[in-house]
Amino acid sequence: MSKQKNPLTKKGSGPSTNVILTAIVLVVAVVVIGGVLWFNRDGGSGSSDENAGPPVAAELLRKPDSNLLVDTPDAKVTVVEFFDFQCPACWSYYTKMTKQVEADYAGKITFVARNFPLDMHPLARPAAQAGEAAALQGKFKEMYHAIYDNYEAWAATPDGQVSNDEAKARGLFEQYAQQIGLDMDKFRADVNSPQVKAKIDADVADGEKAGVNSTPTIFINGRQFKPGNDVQSYEQLNQAFRSKLDSELGK
C-alpha cells in the first residue's frame, strides 16, 4: 500500500454476517487490485531490467542481521521484500504468491524479509515488534507465518476496516509466541526494547534509501520487480514473478 492511501474504508450499520464477510472479501479484493496496479504504473509493458531501473546495492537491501524466509548459501537469486504486516496487499501477496514461492524455491533462492510499517496501519509496528522479538530467539520465520496466517484475526475489524485494537493484537501475538515455543518472559521484554525498535527503524531507513515508498516492494537481485501493464490478476502476477526468478536462476 502507498503511504498516501488508506485502505479498508467501508462502513456499515448492522449488516448480517454474510454481508459482512462478503464486504470484507470485496474490500480486500479492491485493495489488492490497487496494489497490483501500483506496480503497473511505472512498469511499462514488460518486466525488463530497463523498466526496473538500476540495481540497488546488495549491501543496502540485505544486512547481516536481516531476517531470512529462505536461506540458500551461495544462491544465484536473492529476493528482498519490504513489507507491512497490516497491509492488505502484502497479505494478499503472501497468501497468493510468496508463501508458496518459499516452499517451491527452497534450496534455490534466498528470500529476505524487511520491515516497512506504514503510519496508516496502526498495528503494523506492533506486529513488526513481535516478529523482531521472535527473531531474537531464532524464530522470525515462524512468527512471520503465524502473524500472516492469522491476519484476519488481528488486522481488520469485522466490518472490514483497519483495526486499531492494539491490546487485542498484542494478546494474539503473545498466543502465537507461545505456540511457536518462545521464552515468553524474554519475548515480552524484547517486544518494546530499544534493540527491536532500532532494527525496525534501520529496515525502514534502508527501504527509503532504496526508493521504497509503498508496500509490498520486492527486489530480485537488486532490481525492483515490476511486472508490467499486461499483468491484471494474481495468477498473472505469480506467473510473472516466477518467470523472473527462473530467468535469473538460468543465467
TORKE-811550 format. One line per 10 residues: number of its first residue (from 1); for each residue x, z, y of N, C-alpha, C. Coordinates in nm, 4 decimals. Layout:
% residues N
NUM = X/Z/Y/X/Z/Y/X/Z/Y | ...
This chain:
% residues 251
1 = 0.0835/0.0000/-0.1207/0.0000/0.0000/0.0000/0.0865/0.0000/0.1251 | 0.0398/-0.0653/0.2272/0.1106/-0.0681/0.3536/0.0929/0.0629/0.4266 | 0.1912/0.0989/0.5083/0.1797/0.2194/0.5888/0.0658/0.2109/0.6884 | 0.0228/0.0900/0.7203/-0.0790/0.0717/0.8234/-0.2212/0.0697/0.7679 | -0.2387/0.0708/0.6343/-0.3722/0.0570/0.5785/-0.4081/0.1779/0.4948 | -0.5286/0.2315/0.5169/-0.5739/0.3467/0.4438/-0.6779/0.3040/0.3421 | -0.6489/0.3129/0.2106/-0.7408/0.2658/0.1093/-0.8508/0.3656/0.0790 | -0.9437/0.3235/-0.0091/-1.0484/0.4100/-0.0604/-1.1310/0.4727/0.0500 | -1.1978/0.3907/0.1288/-1.2739/0.4408/0.2423/-1.4240/0.4415/0.2182 | -1.4680/0.4069/0.0986/-1.6109/0.4016/0.0708/-1.6720/0.5411/0.0770
11 = -1.7903/0.5543/0.1373/-1.8586/0.6817/0.1468/-1.9932/0.6711/0.0771 | -2.0455/0.7869/0.0332/-2.1744/0.7879/-0.0328/-2.2463/0.9174/-0.0062 | -2.3736/0.9224/-0.0401/-2.4504/1.0441/-0.0178/-2.5437/1.0653/-0.1348 | -2.4874/1.1122/-0.2452/-2.5682/1.1459/-0.3597/-2.5963/1.0341/-0.4563 | -2.5027/0.9409/-0.4805/-2.5279/0.8343/-0.5767/-2.5244/0.8883/-0.7192 | -2.5798/0.8118/-0.8123/-2.5778/0.8516/-0.9523/-2.4368/0.8409/-1.0075 | -2.4158/0.9006/-1.1268/-2.2833/0.8973/-1.1891/-2.2390/0.7542/-1.2154 | -2.3309/0.6711/-1.2665/-2.2943/0.5315/-1.2943/-2.2559/0.4575/-1.1682 | -2.3300/0.4835/-1.0603/-2.2978/0.4181/-0.9332/-2.1621/0.4636/-0.8837 | -2.1342/0.5922/-0.8968/-2.0045/0.6453/-0.8527/-1.8910/0.5793/-0.9293
21 = -1.9042/0.5742/-1.0621/-1.7981/0.5152/-1.1431/-1.7789/0.3682/-1.1105 | -1.8897/0.2979/-1.0917/-1.8802/0.1567/-1.0546/-1.8122/0.1402/-0.9201 | -1.8462/0.2271/-0.8256/-1.7865/0.2196/-0.6923/-1.6371/0.2416/-0.6973 | -1.5948/0.3380/-0.7798/-1.4516/0.3667/-0.7904/-1.3781/0.2452/-0.8433 | -1.4350/0.1829/-0.9478/-1.3712/0.0644/-1.0056/-1.3615/-0.0466/-0.9023 | -1.4707/-0.0686/-0.8269/-1.4719/-0.1756/-0.7278/-1.3732/-0.1487/-0.6156 | -1.3682/-0.0237/-0.5701/-1.2771/0.0100/-0.4603/-1.1330/-0.0085/-0.5028 | -1.0996/0.0411/-0.6225/-0.9629/0.0255/-0.6716/-0.9294/-0.1221/-0.6875 | -1.0263/-0.2005/-0.7356/-1.0011/-0.3442/-0.7524/-0.9714/-0.4107/-0.6195 | -1.0470/-0.3747/-0.5156/-1.0237/-0.4324/-0.3832/-0.8854/-0.3952/-0.3324
31 = -0.8489/-0.2680/-0.3498/-0.7174/-0.2235/-0.3035/-0.6076/-0.2944/-0.3795 | -0.6284/-0.3090/-0.5108/-0.5290/-0.3751/-0.5948/-0.5090/-0.5196/-0.5524 | -0.6193/-0.5903/-0.5326/-0.6088/-0.7300/-0.4890/-0.5350/-0.7373/-0.3566 | -0.5632/-0.6424/-0.2677/-0.4917/-0.6390/-0.1402/-0.3435/-0.6210/-0.1596 | -0.3072/-0.5384/-0.2602/-0.1651/-0.5196/-0.2880/-0.0998/-0.6467/-0.3344 | -0.1690/-0.7210/-0.4202/-0.1140/-0.8484/-0.4672/-0.0989/-0.9447/-0.3518 | -0.2002/-0.9526/-0.2673/-0.1943/-1.0460/-0.1556/-0.0856/-1.0077/-0.0565 | -0.0562/-0.8773/-0.0473/0.0543/-0.8370/0.0420/0.1840/-0.9014/-0.0029 | 0.2067/-0.9028/-0.1356/0.3266/-0.9675/-0.1865/0.3241/-1.1164/-0.1544 | 0.2050/-1.1773/-0.1629/0.1961/-1.3213/-0.1465/0.2218/-1.3666/-0.0039
41 = 0.1951/-1.2795/0.0946/0.2017/-1.3222/0.2338/0.3342/-1.3838/0.2714 | 0.4436/-1.3219/0.2232/0.5729/-1.3794/0.2585/0.6479/-1.4250/0.1341 | 0.5725/-1.4586/0.0290/0.6364/-1.5018/-0.0940/0.6429/-1.6517/-0.1103 | 0.5848/-1.7299/-0.0194/0.5885/-1.8745/-0.0333/0.5055/-1.9205/-0.1513 | 0.5415/-2.0330/-0.2086/0.4648/-2.0886/-0.3193/0.5303/-2.0641/-0.4539 | 0.6393/-1.9931/-0.4573/0.7077/-1.9668/-0.5830/0.7744/-1.8319/-0.5797 | 0.8612/-1.8067/-0.6774/0.9284/-1.6771/-0.6855/1.0798/-1.6956/-0.6791 | 1.1250/-1.7916/-0.6020/1.2672/-1.8241/-0.5955/1.3445/-1.7170/-0.5214 | 1.4771/-1.7129/-0.5462/1.5622/-1.6189/-0.4749/1.5630/-1.6479/-0.3255 | 1.5426/-1.7744/-0.2893/1.5391/-1.8067/-0.1464/1.4213/-1.7372/-0.0791
51 = 1.3054/-1.7373/-0.1439/1.1898/-1.6687/-0.0889/1.2126/-1.5190/-0.0807 | 1.2874/-1.4644/-0.1759/1.3095/-1.3203/-0.1805/1.4099/-1.2739/-0.0762 | 1.4843/-1.3651/-0.0176/1.5824/-1.3271/0.0816/1.7133/-1.2842/0.0174 | 1.8084/-1.2403/0.0982/1.9382/-1.1997/0.0446/1.9261/-1.0740/-0.0393 | 2.0133/-1.0565/-0.1380/2.0057/-0.9374/-0.2228/2.0425/-0.8113/-0.1452 | 1.9802/-0.7022/-0.1850/2.0123/-0.5713/-0.1287/2.1230/-0.5104/-0.2128 | 2.2163/-0.4435/-0.1487/2.3312/-0.3869/-0.2192/2.2872/-0.2917/-0.3298 | 2.3482/-0.3058/-0.4461/2.3122/-0.2238/-0.5615/2.3297/-0.0758/-0.5337 | 2.4335/-0.0419/-0.4564/2.4598/0.0998/-0.4286/2.3562/0.1614/-0.3361 | 2.2790/0.0786/-0.2656/2.1698/0.1296/-0.1836/2.0435/0.1496/-0.2674
61 = 2.0195/0.0592/-0.3603/1.8976/0.0659/-0.4409/1.9048/0.1710/-0.5508 | 2.0217/0.1931/-0.6021/2.0370/0.2914/-0.7098/2.1515/0.3863/-0.6793 | 2.1211/0.5147/-0.6788/2.2215/0.6181/-0.6571/2.2525/0.6871/-0.7909 | 2.3635/0.7579/-0.7985/2.3983/0.8246/-0.9247/2.2907/0.9185/-0.9769 | 2.2108/0.9763/-0.8850/2.1068/1.0693/-0.9289/1.9681/1.0057/-0.9339 | 1.9601/0.8743/-0.9247/1.8304/0.8083/-0.9299/1.7659/0.8259/-1.0675 | 1.6339/0.8352/-1.0676/1.5601/0.8552/-1.1923/1.5418/0.7234/-1.2663 | 1.5618/0.7269/-1.3976/1.5539/0.6074/-1.4804/1.4360/0.6162/-1.5759 | 1.3562/0.5102/-1.5794/1.2481/0.4990/-1.6770/1.2971/0.4280/-1.8025 | 1.3865/0.3327/-1.7847/1.4535/0.2654/-1.8955/1.6025/0.2661/-1.8634
71 = 1.6821/0.3197/-1.9528/1.8267/0.3292/-1.9300/1.8990/0.2489/-2.0364 | 1.9510/0.1338/-1.9952/2.0251/0.0472/-2.0865/2.1656/0.0278/-2.0327 | 2.2651/0.0908/-2.0929/2.4019/0.0742/-2.0449/2.4426/-0.0730/-2.0400 | 2.5079/-0.1110/-1.9314/2.5575/-0.2476/-1.9134/2.4459/-0.3520/-1.9173 | 2.3269/-0.3128/-1.8757/2.2159/-0.4079/-1.8735/2.2428/-0.5206/-1.7748 | 2.2016/-0.6410/-1.8090/2.2171/-0.7556/-1.7191/2.1132/-0.7523/-1.6066 | 2.0059/-0.6766/-1.6271/1.8970/-0.6729/-1.5293/1.8649/-0.5288/-1.4917 | 1.8603/-0.5045/-1.3596/1.8184/-0.3743/-1.3085/1.6955/-0.3931/-1.2216 | 1.5887/-0.3239/-1.2558/1.4645/-0.3233/-1.1782/1.4576/-0.1922/-1.1020 | 1.4293/-0.2009/-0.9725/1.4131/-0.0815/-0.8897/1.2762/-0.0878/-0.8238
81 = 1.1951/0.0147/-0.8458/1.0629/0.0209/-0.7821/1.0561/0.1394/-0.6868 | 1.0182/0.1116/-0.5626/0.9848/0.2164/-0.4668/0.8340/0.2351/-0.4742 | 0.7909/0.3555/-0.5081/0.6505/0.3793/-0.5394/0.5990/0.5053/-0.4704 | 0.4673/0.5121/-0.4645/0.3937/0.6262/-0.4093/0.2940/0.6657/-0.5175 | 0.3043/0.7885/-0.5696/0.2208/0.8291/-0.6816/0.0709/0.8192/-0.6527 | 0.0294/0.8357/-0.5250/-0.1134/0.8336/-0.4943/-0.1621/0.6959/-0.4499 | -0.0740/0.6002/-0.4418/-0.1104/0.4646/-0.4004/-0.1894/0.3955/-0.5127 | -0.3131/0.3525/-0.4856/-0.3917/0.2868/-0.5905/-0.3263/0.1603/-0.6442 | -0.2605/0.0836/-0.5579/-0.1941/-0.0381/-0.6046/-0.0780/-0.0041/-0.6981 | -0.0030/0.1018/-0.6661/0.1068/0.1446/-0.7541/0.0530/0.1841/-0.8907
91 = -0.0578/0.2570/-0.8909/-0.1190/0.2988/-1.0169/-0.1644/0.1768/-1.0969 | -0.2211/0.0776/-1.0294/-0.2658/-0.0420/-1.0989/-0.1471/-0.1226/-1.1528 | -0.0387/-0.1300/-1.0757/0.0819/-0.1949/-1.1271/0.1281/-0.1231/-1.2538 | 0.1236/0.0094/-1.2496/0.1669/0.0892/-1.3648/0.0797/0.0612/-1.4869 | -0.0508/0.0679/-1.4696/-0.1409/0.0534/-1.5845/-0.1459/-0.0898/-1.6366 | -0.1320/-0.1866/-1.5489/-0.1483/-0.3265/-1.5871/-0.0173/-0.4000/-1.6126 | 0.0970/-0.3393/-1.5735/0.2212/-0.4149/-1.5856/0.3405/-0.3280/-1.6233 | 0.3812/-0.2375/-1.5366/0.5135/-0.1763/-1.5539/0.5221/-0.0803/-1.6717 | 0.4130/-0.0109/-1.7059/0.4185/0.0795/-1.8213/0.4507/0.0020/-1.9481 | 0.3887/-0.1127/-1.9656/0.4142/-0.1935/-2.0843/0.5505/-0.2604/-2.0776
101 = 0.5939/-0.2950/-1.9565/0.7278/-0.3518/-1.9405/0.8337/-0.2524/-1.9864 | 0.8138/-0.1251/-1.9553/0.9072/-0.0215/-2.0021/0.9263/-0.0307/-2.1531 | 0.8159/-0.0428/-2.2245/0.8224/-0.0475/-2.3707/0.8796/-0.1796/-2.4199 | 0.8332/-0.2893/-2.3636/0.8710/-0.4210/-2.4142/1.0156/-0.4582/-2.3824 | 1.0695/-0.4031/-2.2741/1.2057/-0.4393/-2.2331/1.3053/-0.3250/-2.2521 | 1.2663/-0.2246/-2.3281/1.3595/-0.1163/-2.3609/1.4801/-0.1744/-2.4346 | 1.5987/-0.1339/-2.3934/1.7203/-0.1868/-2.4537/1.7668/-0.3174/-2.3932 | 1.6876/-0.3715/-2.2979/1.7242/-0.4975/-2.2338/1.7523/-0.4796/-2.0839 | 1.6762/-0.3919/-2.0189/1.6888/-0.3740/-1.8744/1.7103/-0.2266/-1.8420 | 1.7474/-0.2014/-1.7176/1.7456/-0.0667/-1.6615/1.6369/-0.0638/-1.5553
111 = 1.5522/0.0369/-1.5605/1.4381/0.0474/-1.4695/1.4521/0.1767/-1.3903 | 1.4694/0.1617/-1.2587/1.4919/0.2750/-1.1690/1.3642/0.3025/-1.0893 | 1.3240/0.4282/-1.0837/1.2038/0.4678/-1.0086/1.2441/0.5533/-0.8890 | 1.2043/0.5093/-0.7680/1.2417/0.5820/-0.6475/1.1182/0.6137/-0.5635 | 1.1191/0.7331/-0.5088/1.0046/0.7823/-0.4323/0.9929/0.7136/-0.2962 | 0.8682/0.6826/-0.2599/0.8405/0.6338/-0.1248/0.6990/0.6782/-0.0860 | 0.6767/0.8120/-0.0797/0.5423/0.8622/-0.0461/0.5024/0.8236/0.0956 | 0.3823/0.7707/0.1105/0.3313/0.7280/0.2401/0.2484/0.8389/0.3041 | 0.2541/0.8470/0.4360/0.1818/0.9517/0.5076/0.0305/0.9436/0.4860 | -0.0219/0.8241/0.4617/-0.1664/0.8073/0.4444/-0.2176/0.8691/0.3138
121 = -0.1255/0.9039/0.2246/-0.1638/0.9622/0.0962/-0.1174/1.1085/0.0930 | -0.2077/1.2027/0.1203/-0.1690/1.3427/0.1368/-0.1124/1.4095/0.0122 | -0.1407/1.3552/-0.1051/-0.0910/1.4167/-0.2283/0.0293/1.3430/-0.2867 | 0.0754/1.2395/-0.2175/0.1883/1.1623/-0.2691/0.3163/1.2450/-0.2719 | 0.3399/1.3216/-0.1666/0.4621/1.4023/-0.1642/0.4559/1.5189/-0.2640 | 0.3436/1.5937/-0.2741/0.3375/1.6952/-0.3791/0.3601/1.6370/-0.5189 | 0.3089/1.5171/-0.5429/0.3319/1.4538/-0.6728/0.4791/1.4189/-0.6911 | 0.5410/1.3678/-0.5843/0.6841/1.3368/-0.5906/0.7653/1.4636/-0.6149 | 0.7238/1.5738/-0.5534/0.7927/1.7014/-0.5748/0.7839/1.7438/-0.7213 | 0.6665/1.7249/-0.7808/0.6507/1.7592/-0.9223/0.7423/1.6729/-1.0088
131 = 0.7500/1.5441/-0.9753/0.8370/1.4553/-1.0508/0.9832/1.4949/-1.0400 | 1.0264/1.5274/-0.9189/1.1668/1.5629/-0.8993/1.1993/1.7007/-0.9576 | 1.1040/1.7930/-0.9549/1.1261/1.9232/-1.0181/1.1421/1.9057/-1.1689 | 1.0639/1.8154/-1.2271/1.0795/1.7856/-1.3695/1.2146/1.7187/-1.3964 | 1.2585/1.6347/-1.3021/1.3875/1.5667/-1.3179/1.5026/1.6663/-1.3281 | 1.4904/1.7787/-1.2591/1.5954/1.8807/-1.2639/1.6051/1.9467/-1.4006 | 1.5027/1.9242/-1.4839/1.5077/1.9716/-1.6223/1.5201/1.8548/-1.7200 | 1.5563/1.7378/-1.6655/1.5789/1.6221/-1.7511/1.4539/1.5552/-1.8032 | 1.3392/1.5781/-1.7355/1.2139/1.5215/-1.7858/1.1342/1.4500/-1.6765 | 1.2046/1.3738/-1.5932/1.1327/1.2962/-1.4916/1.0385/1.1957/-1.5565
141 = 1.0868/1.1229/-1.6540/1.0060/1.0173/-1.7154/0.8773/1.0734/-1.7729 | 0.8869/1.1879/-1.8382/0.7680/1.2484/-1.8973/0.6673/1.2891/-1.7899 | 0.7165/1.3451/-1.6783/0.6260/1.3854/-1.5705/0.5702/1.2634/-1.4982 | 0.6529/1.1633/-1.4778/0.6085/1.0379/-1.4163/0.4895/0.9814/-1.4926 | 0.5010/0.9749/-1.6242/0.3917/0.9219/-1.7054/0.2698/1.0137/-1.7025 | 0.2918/1.1423/-1.7055/0.1786/1.2363/-1.7032/0.1006/1.2236/-1.5724 | 0.1715/1.2115/-1.4617/0.1052/1.2004/-1.3311/0.0258/1.0706/-1.3212 | 0.0866/0.9602/-1.3617/0.0164/0.8313/-1.3532/-0.0949/0.8194/-1.4579 | -0.0709/0.8688/-1.5797/-0.1727/0.8578/-1.6840/-0.2976/0.9389/-1.6497 | -0.2820/1.0403/-1.5648/-0.3944/1.1252/-1.5240/-0.4321/1.1043/-1.3775
151 = -0.3987/0.9881/-1.3244/-0.4185/0.9578/-1.1820/-0.5587/0.9916/-1.1336 | -0.6596/0.9521/-1.2081/-0.7979/0.9712/-1.1627/-0.8371/1.1175/-1.1531 | -0.7645/1.2052/-1.2223/-0.7980/1.3473/-1.2212/-0.7552/1.4174/-1.0928 | -0.6484/1.3677/-1.0290/-0.5956/1.4393/-0.9125/-0.5904/1.3566/-0.7844 | -0.5829/1.2238/-0.7951/-0.5531/1.1402/-0.6781/-0.6746/1.0966/-0.5990 | -0.7920/1.0914/-0.6620/-0.9119/1.0404/-0.5955/-1.0280/1.1376/-0.6114 | -1.1180/1.1365/-0.5144/-1.2397/1.2160/-0.5216/-1.3415/1.1437/-0.6092 | -1.4463/1.2125/-0.6537/-1.5454/1.1471/-0.7399/-1.6122/1.0253/-0.6770 | -1.6195/1.0217/-0.5415/-1.6822/0.9061/-0.4774/-1.5814/0.7999/-0.4362 | -1.4585/0.8105/-0.4867/-1.3630/0.7028/-0.4695/-1.2760/0.7094/-0.3462
161 = -1.2766/0.8204/-0.2746/-1.1901/0.8336/-0.1579/-1.0575/0.8993/-0.1963 | -0.9608/0.8890/-0.1073/-0.8320/0.9530/-0.1294/-0.8506/1.1045/-0.1258 | -0.8083/1.1707/-0.2309/-0.8220/1.3161/-0.2363/-0.7145/1.3831/-0.1505 | -0.7517/1.4929/-0.0876/-0.6534/1.5749/-0.0162/-0.6540/1.7175/-0.0702 | -0.7057/1.7344/-0.1932/-0.7150/1.8665/-0.2552/-0.5808/1.9024/-0.3179 | -0.4926/1.9557/-0.2353/-0.3573/1.9839/-0.2818/-0.3547/2.0946/-0.3863 | -0.4399/2.1958/-0.3692/-0.4415/2.3055/-0.4652/-0.4780/2.2555/-0.6049 | -0.5791/2.1700/-0.6115/-0.6192/2.1133/-0.7401/-0.5060/2.0297/-0.7994 | -0.4464/1.9443/-0.7165/-0.3391/1.8571/-0.7649/-0.2220/1.9383/-0.8173 | -0.1790/2.0372/-0.7416/-0.0638/2.1174/-0.7850/-0.0957/2.1933/-0.9136
171 = -0.2206/2.2381/-0.9268/-0.2597/2.3047/-1.0505/-0.2505/2.2113/-1.1697 | -0.2938/2.0877/-1.1509/-0.2843/1.9896/-1.2584/-0.1390/1.9539/-1.2884 | -0.0575/1.9434/-1.1845/0.0845/1.9129/-1.2069/0.1498/2.0240/-1.2902 | 0.1085/2.1475/-1.2666/0.1617/2.2583/-1.3472/0.1172/2.2447/-1.4923 | -0.0063/2.2003/-1.5141/-0.0525/2.1768/-1.6507/0.0327/2.0711/-1.7197 | 0.0619/1.9634/-1.6462/0.1446/1.8573/-1.7047/0.2849/1.9100/-1.7349 | 0.3355/1.9942/-1.6461/0.4690/2.0522/-1.6668/0.4717/2.1365/-1.7940 | 0.3657/2.2131/-1.8168/0.3573/2.2921/-1.9394/0.3497/2.2021/-2.0617 | 0.2708/2.0965/-2.0511/0.2509/2.0062/-2.1647/0.3794/1.9350/-2.2061 | 0.4667/1.9075/-2.1103/0.5917/1.8379/-2.1453/0.7054/1.9354/-2.1728
181 = 0.6726/2.0643/-2.1731/0.7693/2.1640/-2.2170/0.8692/2.2123/-2.1145 | 0.8319/2.2127/-1.9878/0.9246/2.2595/-1.8846/0.9286/2.4119/-1.8785 | 1.0409/2.4648/-1.8316/1.0521/2.6058/-1.7952/0.9689/2.6241/-1.6688 | 0.8572/2.6948/-1.6793/0.7626/2.6987/-1.5691/0.8142/2.7774/-1.4496 | 0.8895/2.8824/-1.4732/0.9458/2.9580/-1.3601/1.0403/2.8698/-1.2801 | 1.1236/2.7957/-1.3494/1.2158/2.7056/-1.2803/1.1398/2.5947/-1.2106 | 1.0391/2.5380/-1.2783/0.9603/2.4305/-1.2185/0.8965/2.4766/-1.0878 | 0.8342/2.5932/-1.0885/0.7672/2.6440/-0.9680/0.8674/2.6698/-0.8557 | 0.9864/2.7145/-0.8914/1.0884/2.7396/-0.7892/1.1425/2.6087/-0.7321 | 1.1547/2.5074/-0.8178/1.2162/2.3820/-0.7751/1.1216/2.2938/-0.6938
191 = 0.9920/2.3014/-0.7200/0.8959/2.2118/-0.6552/0.9105/2.2110/-0.5032 | 0.9247/2.3276/-0.4446/0.9337/2.3372/-0.2982/1.0755/2.3645/-0.2494 | 1.1734/2.3364/-0.3332/1.3120/2.3671/-0.2991/1.3712/2.2649/-0.2028 | 1.4702/2.3062/-0.1244/1.5412/2.2118/-0.0369/1.6041/2.0966/-0.1146 | 1.6477/2.1210/-0.2366/1.7101/2.0167/-0.3175/1.6111/1.9045/-0.3483 | 1.4899/1.9411/-0.3859/1.3879/1.8407/-0.4165/1.3468/1.7652/-0.2900 | 1.3296/1.8379/-0.1810/1.2943/1.7736/-0.0539/1.4009/1.6730/-0.0134 | 1.5274/1.7116/-0.0259/1.6372/1.6232/0.0129/1.6401/1.4982/-0.0740 | 1.6097/1.5124/-0.2021/1.6104/1.3983/-0.2932/1.5014/1.2977/-0.2534 | 1.3821/1.3472/-0.2251/1.2727/1.2579/-0.1853/1.3046/1.1911/-0.0523
201 = 1.3547/1.2687/0.0424/1.3892/1.2137/0.1739/1.4976/1.1071/0.1621 | 1.5923/1.1276/0.0720/1.7001/1.0295/0.0527/1.6450/0.8998/-0.0060 | 1.5508/0.9105/-0.0988/1.4869/0.7906/-0.1543/1.4166/0.7117/-0.0442 | 1.3408/0.7827/0.0389/1.2677/0.7166/0.1473/1.3646/0.6492/0.2445 | 1.4710/0.7195/0.2797/1.5690/0.6641/0.3732/1.6333/0.5375/0.3171 | 1.6688/0.5391/0.1886/1.7278/0.4205/0.1268/1.6268/0.3062/0.1221 | 1.5016/0.3406/0.0933/1.3980/0.2374/0.0911/1.3830/0.1706/0.2263 | 1.3806/0.2494/0.3309/1.3676/0.1938/0.4657/1.4869/0.1048/0.4997 | 1.6070/0.1457/0.4593/1.7247/0.0627/0.4828/1.7165/-0.0693/0.4053 | 1.6484/-0.0649/0.2911/1.6340/-0.1848/0.2079/1.5175/-0.2723/0.2533
211 = 1.4460/-0.2292/0.3584/1.3355/-0.3081/0.4112/1.2000/-0.2741/0.3533 | 1.1905/-0.1647/0.2807/1.0624/-0.1245/0.2217/0.9728/-0.0663/0.3303 | 0.8490/-0.1134/0.3385/0.7520/-0.0559/0.4321/0.6135/-0.0415/0.3701 | 0.6035/-0.0693/0.2408/0.4771/-0.0522/0.1710/0.5074/-0.0350/0.0223 | 0.4054/0.0059/-0.0522/0.4252/0.0287/-0.1946/0.3183/-0.0438/-0.2754 | 0.3531/-0.0885/-0.3965/0.4864/-0.0826/-0.4561/0.5758/-0.1943/-0.4036 | 0.7042/-0.1666/-0.3901/0.8037/-0.2692/-0.3598/0.9055/-0.2681/-0.4729 | 0.9255/-0.3834/-0.5336/1.0094/-0.3944/-0.6528/1.1244/-0.4912/-0.6277 | 1.2421/-0.4511/-0.6724/1.3605/-0.5363/-0.6653/1.4081/-0.5659/-0.8069 | 1.4463/-0.6905/-0.8309/1.5062/-0.7315/-0.9569/1.6458/-0.7827/-0.9262
221 = 1.7458/-0.7125/-0.9781/1.8860/-0.7441/-0.9488/1.9090/-0.7607/-0.7988 | 1.8526/-0.6704/-0.7236/1.8787/-0.6646/-0.5799/1.7881/-0.7483/-0.4931 | 1.7092/-0.8358/-0.5526/1.6209/-0.9214/-0.4736/1.4765/-0.8760/-0.4885 | 1.4054/-0.8712/-0.3761/1.2674/-0.8262/-0.3806/1.1820/-0.9244/-0.4595 | 1.1025/-0.8710/-0.5494/1.0140/-0.9529/-0.6311/0.8927/-0.9952/-0.5485 | 0.8799/-1.1267/-0.5248/0.7676/-1.1842/-0.4515/0.7162/-1.3028/-0.5324 | 0.6063/-1.2846/-0.6030/0.5641/-1.3870/-0.6987/0.5122/-1.5163/-0.6390 | 0.4618/-1.5147/-0.5160/0.4152/-1.6386/-0.4542/0.2644/-1.6476/-0.4436 | 0.2193/-1.7443/-0.3654/0.0767/-1.7587/-0.3345/-0.0080/-1.8035/-0.4531 | 0.0540/-1.8562/-0.5566/-0.0236/-1.9018/-0.6711/-0.0652/-1.7868/-0.7614
231 = -0.0136/-1.6681/-0.7377/-0.0498/-1.5513/-0.8182/-0.1731/-1.4852/-0.7583 | -0.2830/-1.4869/-0.8315/-0.4098/-1.4358/-0.7811/-0.4723/-1.3311/-0.8725 | -0.4062/-1.2924/-0.9801/-0.4608/-1.1928/-1.0722/-0.3463/-1.1115/-1.1299 | -0.3816/-0.9994/-1.1904/-0.2776/-0.9174/-1.2513/-0.2177/-0.9828/-1.3746 | -0.2954/-1.0623/-1.4456/-0.2400/-1.1361/-1.5583/-0.1322/-1.2324/-1.5099 | -0.1584/-1.3013/-1.4008/-0.0598/-1.3935/-1.3451/0.0602/-1.3173/-1.2886 | 0.0340/-1.2046/-1.2262/0.1426/-1.1227/-1.1727/0.2345/-1.0758/-1.2852 | 0.1742/-1.0288/-1.3928/0.2513/-0.9823/-1.5072/0.3353/-1.0955/-1.5655 | 0.2770/-1.2138/-1.5740/0.3498/-1.3292/-1.6262/0.4668/-1.3654/-1.5350 | 0.4429/-1.3618/-1.4030/0.5482/-1.3953/-1.3075/0.6616/-1.2940/-1.3147
241 = 0.6261/-1.1679/-1.3282/0.7262/-1.0612/-1.3353/0.8116/-1.0755/-1.4605 | 0.7456/-1.0954/-1.5729/0.8191/-1.1096/-1.6982/0.9031/-1.2381/-1.6994 | 0.8510/-1.3426/-1.6380/0.9260/-1.4670/-1.6302/1.0550/-1.4461/-1.5523 | 1.0464/-1.3690/-1.4429/1.1655/-1.3414/-1.3638/1.2652/-1.2556/-1.4427 | 1.2143/-1.1556/-1.5138/1.3028/-1.0736/-1.5957/1.3731/-1.1595/-1.7021 | 1.2955/-1.2433/-1.7687/1.3525/-1.3278/-1.8743/1.4554/-1.4252/-1.8172 | 1.4269/-1.4771/-1.6972/1.5217/-1.5680/-1.6344/1.6537/-1.4990/-1.6052 | 1.6456/-1.3773/-1.5532/1.7672/-1.3019/-1.5231/1.8420/-1.2631/-1.6494 | 1.7677/-1.2291/-1.7530/1.8315/-1.1936/-1.8802/1.9014/-1.3133/-1.9433 | 1.8504/-1.4329/-1.9140/1.9064/-1.5535/-1.9724/2.0288/-1.6086/-1.9002
251 = 2.0621/-1.5519/-1.7871/2.1754/-1.6028/-1.7109/2.3082/-1.5655/-1.7758
